[in-house]
Amino acid sequence: MNKLLVLLSSVLLSTSTLAMSGHVGISTDYMWRGQTQSDHGLAVNFGIEQDLGQGFYIGNWNSSVDIDGDRELESDFYGGFTKSFESGFWFNGEYIAYRYSGDNSDGLDFEERIWQVGYESFSYGKAEGVDLDMDYEWYNIGLPFISWADVSLELGEWSDGREVKMLKADWSLSDSMTLGLLVMSDVKESEVEFGDAVSLHFTHKF
């Protein structure tokens, strides 16, 4: 796996930056599949992605996280293949490696295989843990009849039966800037209040 990460990093660094897409962003809470990754605090993220042609792509996504009270960095390396059809059906397959910095990050690194199939605004996805008993599947539906924002609803479930419900809305401020709202239920923490499961995020694409 380390050889794959080195290869992905080399390709990203050797490819012309003019052919890349990327973004920087900030959110009031980094929430992921039903749990906060930033202890309900601000998180800064940035990422780059390279289109390799014929549906193949690679990328790197990074965010600040809070691990046992210490601010650290999550860095995700991924590669995949996506295909869309004129009928409205589409497919995406991806392999992703999650890596964490810091002295308290021992044992947190892991990998996943992710599969998604969809028809227009409806999709089903499954993330399978590699050498790790941790699977997650979800259903997502967009609401195209809402014209003032890009709104979607999602229902997910971990392999141990924990369910996650999410509403996401994004407003385009310009061609490159987006303001978003994320409302997520069942955020994993004791005595969670409604406000703890709401996050605002701002993204600038380049």
N, C-alpha and C positions, 0 to 999 in steps of 0.2 A: 504493500500500500504506500509506503514512503517513496518508492520509485515512481509510482503514479503521481504523487503530489509534486515531486521534483519535475516530472515531465510537464504537468499542467502549468507549473510556475514558469518553466522555461519557455513554453509556447506563448504564454501571456506576455512575458517580458520581451520576447523576440519579435512579436507581431506589431506592426505599425499601430500606434495609438490612434491614428486617424480612422482606423477601421473598427475601433472598439466603441461600445456604448458603456455608459457608467452613470453613477448617481452618488449623491451625498444626501444624508437626511438626519433628522433628529426627531425623537418621539418622547412623550411624557412617561411612557412605560413600555418596555420591550416585553411583549407577551407572546408566548409560543405554545400552541396546542394546550391551552388551559392552565398555564403557569407563567408567572412573571420571571423574567431572566435578569431583571435589573433592580429587584427589591422595590418595585413601584417607584423607581426614580428615573431621571432623564437618561436616555441612551442615544449615542451618536453612531450612525452606521454609514458605510460607504461600500461600493462594489463596482466591479468591472466585468464585462462579458464580451466574448469574442465569437462572432458568427463564423464558423468554419466552412459554411456552404453545404448544400445538399441536406439541410436539416440538422447538421451537427453543430454543437456549440460547447464552449467551456467557459468557466467564470470563477470569480472569487468574491465572496461577500463577507463583510466584517462588521462587528458591532461591539460596543462596550457592554460588559455584563457585570453583575455583582455576584461574586462567589464567596460565601461565608463572610460577608462584610467587606471584601476587598474588590476594588474596581479592576477588572481584568479585560482581556480581549478574546472574543470568539472569532475565529477565522474559518470560513467554510469554503472548501474547494470542490467544484462540481463539474461534471461533463455529461452531455446527454444528446438525445436525438428527438426531434419533434417533426410531425407531419400533419398537414391539414389537407382535407379533401373538399372538392367542389360541393359535395352533398351536405357539408356542414359538420361532418364528423372530423375529429382530430385525436391525435395520440401523442403522448410524451413519455419518454423513458429516461431516467437520470440516475447517476451514482454520485453520492455526496459524502464528503469526509468532513466531520466537525472536529475542530481543534481548538484548544483553550490554553491560554497562557497562565502563568502564576504558580506559586508554590502550593496553592490549595486545589489545583486542577487535576491532580493525579486521579486516574480512573474515569475522567469525564469524556475523553476522546472516544468517538465512535463513528461508524459508517452506516449508510442506508442505501437501499435500492428503492427508487420511487417510480411508480407507474401511474399514469393518468390517461383516461379515455373520456371523451366528451362529445356532445352534439350541441353546436351553437353555444348557448349560455349555460348549459347543464353539464356537469362533469362528476366523475367518480375517481378517487385516487387512493392509493395504498402505499405506505412507507414500510418497508421490511428491514428490520435491524440485521446487520451483518455480524455474525458471531455474538449476537446479543438478543435476548428474549424480550424484544420491545417492538411491537408492531402498532401501526396507527392507520386507520382508514377514514375517509371523509367523503361527504357529498356536498357539492357546491352548486348553487343556482344563482345566476345573475337576474336582475330585475330590469330588463331593457325598457319597460314602459315608464320608468322614472328618468326623465330627460335632463334634470338639473344636476345629476350626480351619477357616478358609476357605483351602483349599490349591489351587494351580493350577500346571500345568507349561506351559512355553512354549518353542517352538523358532523362532528367527528367523534370517533370512539377509539380508545386505547384497547389493546388486547386483554387488559385486565378488567374491562367493562366500564371504565370511567368515560363519561360523555362530555363533550365540549360543544357549546353552541356559540356562534359568532355572527355578528353583523358588521359589515365593512362598507364604508362610503368614502369615495374620493371625489374631490372637486378640482377641476383643472383651472389653475390661476393664470396659466399661460401655456405656451407650447412646451416649456421645460419645467414648470413648477406645479406641484400638486399638494393640496391640503387634504388630509384624510382623518377619518374617525373610525376607531375600532372598539366595539363593545363585545366583551367575551364573558360568558358565564362560567361558573365552576373553576375560577382561578385558584390553583392549588396553594392554599395557605390557611392557617387557622383564623377564624373570625374575620372573614373577608367581607367588606362592605361593597355596595354597588359601585361606588366611586373608584374602588380599587381595580375594577375590571373595565375601565374606560381609558382609552389612550388616544391622544391626538398626535399626528405625525406630519412633518413637512418634508418634501422630497424635491430635490433639484436634479434634473437629468442633464447629462452632457454627452 
